[in-house]
């Protein structure tokens, strides 16, 4: 949600002519995030978000838009694309694919309550149940192929001890994904990036309620357990130490189990999935930090945060992890 592509008024008006959402009144870049260009778009008919895809071409975009469209039709409050006048879910602006979605009520909350974590667990399980009949398939673009491809470039920047950690964990996870136990895990289309800043929470005084889920542009087919691990490693931790906040983590898992029960097979690979989720974001943040793309509002994340989380998950005992 950084701004890599500057959209001028003329280009914006040409784009809006393809939709029935009114005329632009406010148009402003969104600074958070590092993958696509996003803009707040207010018209005389409502509030929207314009996303310009920076790395996805028009052949790749349909998976993400069809997924959110599918989830929206299932009754989930997600950032589903608004169809253009011709019914298409995507358009083009400044020579790049784009989409427009309605704004979801709510705001970013840095430290969501255990109650909201429980609500998120239930919604995540609903999402996983809803994709049983979703036909499209997309591999994880930030999975093992990505890790292996960027490791040679990262070697020049990392101290020897960190590069050895990277090599060791990538090797472990590659072996894991080729194992029968991993392949047997229930899987399907997952968000794969459901951090706190990809949710919106409605706040009324001291009361918080999960509003909706946004930014599905790292969605892929993967084990559902991996999606849960990604969420726990961001929502249910001490932000300073990376240690698991057990009340929030248990609320997340209990919420998930209330809709879709986790299995013994999930339990066996739980620690491995928590490690895998930490590795994914450590590698991508290393890459974005040391080899960033130019953007007018780009703010790369500190990779050491997920280095810390990975080390904690690697050495954790069973008693250190929430029960699933």
N, C-alpha and C positions, 0 to 999 in steps of 0.2 A: 504493500500500500504506500510505497514511496511514489515520487513523481519523476519518471524517466522521460515521458512524452508530454510536452506542453501542447494542450489543445486550445487553439484560438477560437474566438467567437464565431468566425465564419464556418470553421469545421464543425463546431458544436451545433450551429443552426442547421447545417446540412444533415447532421445525424438526427436531430430531433424531428426533422421533417419525415423521417421513416417511422416515427412513433406517434401514438395518440396520447401523449402525456403533457401537452401544453408547451408554453414558451418559457425559456430559461429566465429566472429572476436572480438566482445566486449560483455561482460556480466557483468552487474552491478546492485546491489540492489537499489531500490527506497525507500527513507526514509519517504516520506509523506504518511499519512493515517494510519489506525490502524486495518484493518480487514483482508486483504489477504496479501500474499507475492507477490511482484511485482518486475520485473527486466527489465531493458533495455537490448534488445538483438539485436545486429547488426550482420548481416551476409554478405556474399559476394553478396547477392541478394537484400538486403533492410534492413530497420529498423523496429523492432517489439517490442512488450511488452509481456513478459511471465507472466501470473498470476497463482499462485498456491493457490487453495482454501483451507482455513484453517478451516472454520466451516461448509462449505457445503460439503455434500457427493455426490457421483456420481449420486444418484437418484434426488438430489435437483438442481444440476447444470443446467440441460437442460432448465428450465424456463428462466434463465438469458441469456443463450447463444442463445436460439431460439428467444428471444425478440430482441436482438441486430441484429441478422441475419435477422429477419423480417423487422426491421427498415432500415437496410442497403439496402435491396431489394427494399424498398419504396423510396430510393434516399436520405435518411438522412445520414449525415456524423457522424457516431457513431463508437465506438470501437467494431466492429463486429468481431467474431472469424474467423480465417482462417481455412478452413476444412483440416483435415489430408488427407493423400493419400487414405485412405479408405472412405473418405467423412464425417467422424465424426467431430463434432464441439469441442469435448473435448478429452483430452488424460490423461495420468497419469505420474507423476514424484515423486520420493521419497515416493511412496505409497499414494499420494494424487491426486485428480482430478486437471486438469490444462487446460489452453487454451492459444493460441497465437493469437495476433491481430496486425495488421499493425499500426505503429505509425501515428497519425494524426498530420498534420502540425500545428504549433502554440506553444504558451507558456502560462504559468500561468501569469495572470495580477492581482495584488492585488486590484486595484480600477478600474474596467472596466467603460468605459464611458456610459453615458445615451444612446448613439447610440447603443452600443453593448447590453445594457439591452433590448432595443427595438428589436434587432435582435434575442436575446434569447427568448423573449416572442413569437415571430412568430415561431421560431423553436419548442418551447415547444408545441404550439398549433398544429403544423404539426405532432409532435410525438403523441399527443392525438388523432388526426384524423386518423393517420396511424394504430392505434391498434384496430380499429373497427372490423377488421376481424382476430385479433390474438386470437387463441382459448385457450391458456393455462391460468391457474389461480394460483396465489400464494398469500397467506395472508401476511400482513405486519408483518415481523418478529420482528420489533421494535415498534409494536403497543401496544394496551391495555393489551394483554396477557403478553407481556414482562414487561411492567410497573408494573403490579400486582405481577409478579413473583420475581422481584428484589427489590421491596420496603422493605420487611422484612430485607434483608441484608444491605440495605442502612440506615436503621433507626439508627443503632449504630454509624454511621459516621456523621449524619446531626444534626445541632442545632434544637431544638424543633420547632422554628418558620419556618424553611425551610421544615421540615418534614410535618408540618401541611399544608403548601402551596402545597407540593407534593400530599398529600392525597386529599386535596380539589379539585385540578385541575384534578387529575386522575378520581375522582368520577364524576366530571362535564363532562369530555370527554367520559367516559363510558356511561353515560346517553345520551349524544348527539349521539353517534354512534348507539344507539338502537332506536333513534327517527325516525319517518316517513320522516321528512325533510332531515335528513342526508342520509337515504337509497334511497331517490329519486334523489340525486345529480348524474349527469352524471359521470360514472366511467369506469375504465379499467386499463390496465397495465401502470404504471407510473414509472418514474425514482426514485423518493422519496428521493434522496440524491444529487440533482443537485446544489452543492455549486460551488463557483468560481474555486476551485481546481479540479473540475470534468469537467472543460471545457478547451479548448485550444483556444487561441486568436492569430490571425496573426497580427503582429505589423510591420508597415512600417512608420518609422519616428513618426509623431504624429497621424497617422491614425491607427485605430484598426478595425478588422473585426473578427467576431466569426468564428472560424475554425471548431470545432466539439465538441462532447460530449463523455465523457468516464465514466468508472466505474459504471456500472448498477447493482452492486451486492447487493443493497438494494431494487431493483425494486420489485414491488408488485401490486396487484389490490387494488385500492383506488380511492376516488373521484379525478377527475382532478383538482378540486379547491385546494385540499391539496397539490398537486405537485406544483402549482403556489405559494402557501403560503410558502412552503419550500424555493423556489427560492427567493422570495421577502425578507424573513428574513435573507438571507445571502448576496445577491447581492445589495440590495437597502437600505442599512442602513449606519448610521454613526458607524464605527467600534468601536469607543470609548464608545459611549453612548447607542447604540442599537436603537436609534430613526430612524424612516423611512426617507430616502432621497426622498422627494416627486418627484422631477424631474425624477430621475432614476426609481422610482416605477411606475410613470404614463407612462413612456416610455415602461416599461415591460408590463404593462396591455394593453396599446394601441397596442403594437406589437402583443400581444396574440389575442386581439379582431379583428385585421385585418385579421386573418386567421380563427378563431373559436370564435364566439360571446359568451361572458358570459351572464348568464341569471339573472332574478330577484331572482330565488332560490339561485343562487351563491351569489348574493349580500346579501341576508338575513343571510347567514352563513359565510360570509367573515371574520369577526372578530374571530369567533369560530375556523376557519381553521388556522388563523394566530397563535392563542393560541395553537392549537393542534400541529402545526409544531414546535413551540418553545418548547413545553413540550417534544416532541419526542427526540429532541437533548439534552435537559437538562438531561433527565433520562439516555440516553445512555452515555453521557459524565460523569455523576456521576458514573455510573457503571464502565466505563473504567478507571476512575481516581482512584477510591477506591479499585477496584478489577481487576487490570490489568493482562493481560497474558504476559509471558516472550517473548521478541522479541529483536533481536540484534539492531534494529533501531527504536524501539517503542517510540513515543512521544505523550502521552495522551494530549487531549485538555483540556483547563480550563473550567470546567462546569459553572462557574459563569457568563460567557458570555451569555449563553442562559437562565440562571435564570433572568438576567437583561432584556432580550428581552421578556420573558414570563410576567414579571411584567408590562412592558410597554404595551403589547398587551391586558392584562386583564383590565387595567384602561383606555384604549384609548376611545375617543369619536369618533363619526362618522366623524367629521371634521378632525380627526387626521389620517384617513386612506385614501389611494388613491381611487378614484372613479372607480368602475368596472361596 
